[in-house]
Amino acid sequence: MEIRPSLAPYAFDATQFEELRRQVDTGSLDPAANRLGQPPKPLATPPIDLRDRAVLDRDALARRGEHALRAGKVAVLILNGGMATRFGGGAKGIVPVVSGHEELSFIAIKLAELRQRARALDCEIPAILMHSFATQATSDAHLKRIDWSGLPQSCRFSFSQSVMPRVLPDGTPLVELPGARDLPDTTLFSAPGHGDTLGRLRDSGVLRRLVARGVEHILVSNVDNVGASLDPFVLGAHLEAVAGGAEMSVEVVRRAPDDAGGCIATLPGSGMAAIIEGFRLPKGTDLSDYPHFNTNTLWFSLAALDQDMPLTWFAVRKKIEWPAPAERLELVDGQLEVVQFERLIGQATEFVPSAYLEVERDRRFLPIKTREDLAAAEASMEAFARQAGLL
């Protein structure tokens, strides 16, 4: 099928889409197929505990991280993609996070922290923003207004996720339904998960440009987690793990009672420690067996990203508002069940030797998923903004 003209600037693999919708139609890509056949085993070796001040030489690790930063070997990638649905349909990254400061956003804080770090170390730190078709236009306008929080032009990079049409549970693309032509792109299409980051970083040419300027490592974090700063100490721990054979480091925290989702565990068969999302766990899996929780803050050796990783495509069920004619459609309270195709960046741990770093939750992990989360965390947001020199 052809993509809409409005989405022409975004990558779209029509051949891959046709295969995925065929698999949905035949039932081979049913959501039940996402689950592992048996529960994974708990980690045999616990994560490296970066909270343990008695064991680690924090000063030595911080110096190692600072040396890499001064040498221009480190960049930061901020995940600003997705479908922009949780904050009222606007891109979350540009939402004001401190009352009375309209331009003080998640993005502004994260970029200002990099600017401040670079000035302190007299170096350049490239920042990469990954957008989606649902977030790019408003995010680009916001970045222009805040002038990328003062980062030098030479350190500003961006690229966009690809796009995938949504389908009905029988594989019919929503764009083929009656009345679909009058609906917005964000109803009919989706961004295919943050696993799309890996291929798009390379295919966009940004990876090649980073390598050309001498970057060897990259920190990847969600735009809504301002705690995931470029801390030289954590960077030093990642570099030490790489020296020991890892190509990727994953920041984890101790699981809290309200932490929904997956775990860090040993995959059946391969014996590799990996990030396993909740929808892949067999029903009835006891999460208390897996005490560590993935923060989606990841450190990569750039060399590890210059390859094709066979990430799994998952069929994820969603319910969306359907204002178009609904003949022959099963709507519940005006909502239509649809399937969108996604890949997960954390699945890279199944293909890349990985280390796991247990970090201080209060410092490194402050995810904001809803307006209510943001209201509850405003004092913390103000503190991060002050640390970044914005207040």
Secondary structure, 3 states (H helix, E strand, C coil): CCCCHHHCCCCCCHHHHHHHHHHHHHCCCCHHHHCCCCCCECCCCCCEECCCCCCCCHHHHHHHHHHHHHCCCEEEEEEECCCCCCCCCCCHHHCECCCCCCCCEHHHHHHHHHHHHHHHHCCCCCEEEEECCCCHHHHHHHHHHHHHHHCCHHHEEEEECCCEECECCCCCEHHHCCCHHHCCHHHHEECCCCCHHHHHHHHCCHHHHHHHCCCCEEEEEECCCCCCCCCHHHHHHHHHHHHCCCCEEEEEEECCCCCCCCEEEECCCCCCEEEECHHHCCCCCCHHHCCEEEEEEEEEEHHHHCCCCCCCCEEEEEEEECCCCCCCCCEECCEEEEEEEECCHHHHHHCCCEEEEECCHHHHCCCCCCHHHHHHCHHHHHHHHHHCCCC
